[in-house]
Every structure is written in C-alpha cells, then in structure tokens.
Amino acid sequence: MGVVRASPNYGKSVGENYGIIAPESAPPGIPELAASALTNSRVRLKIAKAGYLILAIEMRRGGGHWAQIGVSQTAEYIDGLLPLVDGQPELREYRAQGLQKNSRVGAMSKIVSAVTVP
C-alpha cells in the first residue's frame, strides 16, 4: 500500500480503485413523483427516491398551505385523506424532499397533481 501511495501517479481515483481509501458516495439527487387518482378520493404516488432512504411527502389542496402528510421508505405512497367536501372531486398537489436524521435535506421534487375521484 505504501508503494502505491508513493507513486507519482497516485491520486484519489487510484486510491479508490485499489481500496486504499473509501470512494466518495454521490450525493442524493432530486426525488421524482407521479400521481394518479384512485377511487374513494385516494391518490397513488409513485416515487423515485433518488438515493434517499426516506422522503417527506407534502400535499396541498384548495390553494391552501403545504402540509406534510407522511413519509415514505418505499416506491409508492397512498394518500387516503378524506376530501374537504364529501363526494366532490378536488385537486391535490404533491411534492417530496429527502429526510436524514429527522431533518429535511436536498432539493424539493417538482410538484405533481391529481384530481380525486369520489
């Protein structure tokens, strides 16, 4: 190992290739969501976690404020909240952000939306 490090060609990539130093892990990317309406006012979110183990899921409806409605460790999340007005469709918007050690980190996903089916 000392011989490799003493080489004039030694650098970070050589050290990583020979297992002398641990490779840097790539930072997580930007999460992606896709929303689709289900029956009974539920919405399915398909999730690409982009390297995060856990994502915070936020939703807003009726032009209101964003509120965290849950967290996801899987590639799917079902929003089963009751509608604001029973029996009426409503527009719901969603976004997600990485969670690490109970803190929000990284970029927020793009906003996706679905109109619920009562």
FENCOR-V472076 format. One record per backbone hydrogen bond with DSSP energy under -0.5 kcal/mol. NH is the residue of the N-H (numbers start at 1). CO is the residue of the C=O. If there is no record, write none. Layout:
BEGIN
NH & CO
NH & CO
END
This chain:
BEGIN
5 & 1
6 & 2
7 & 3
7 & 4
10 & 7
15 & 11
16 & 12
17 & 13
18 & 14
19 & 16
20 & 15
21 & 15
29 & 50
31 & 29
31 & 107
32 & 48
34 & 46
36 & 44
38 & 42
41 & 117
42 & 39
43 & 79
44 & 36
45 & 77
46 & 34
46 & 44
47 & 75
48 & 32
49 & 47
52 & 49
54 & 99
55 & 72
56 & 97
57 & 70
58 & 56
58 & 95
59 & 67
60 & 93
62 & 91
64 & 61
67 & 59
69 & 57
70 & 57
72 & 55
77 & 45
79 & 43
79 & 77
80 & 78
88 & 85
92 & 114
93 & 60
94 & 112
95 & 58
97 & 56
98 & 105
99 & 54
100 & 103
103 & 100
105 & 98
109 & 96
112 & 94
114 & 92
116 & 90
116 & 114
117 & 38
118 & 116
END
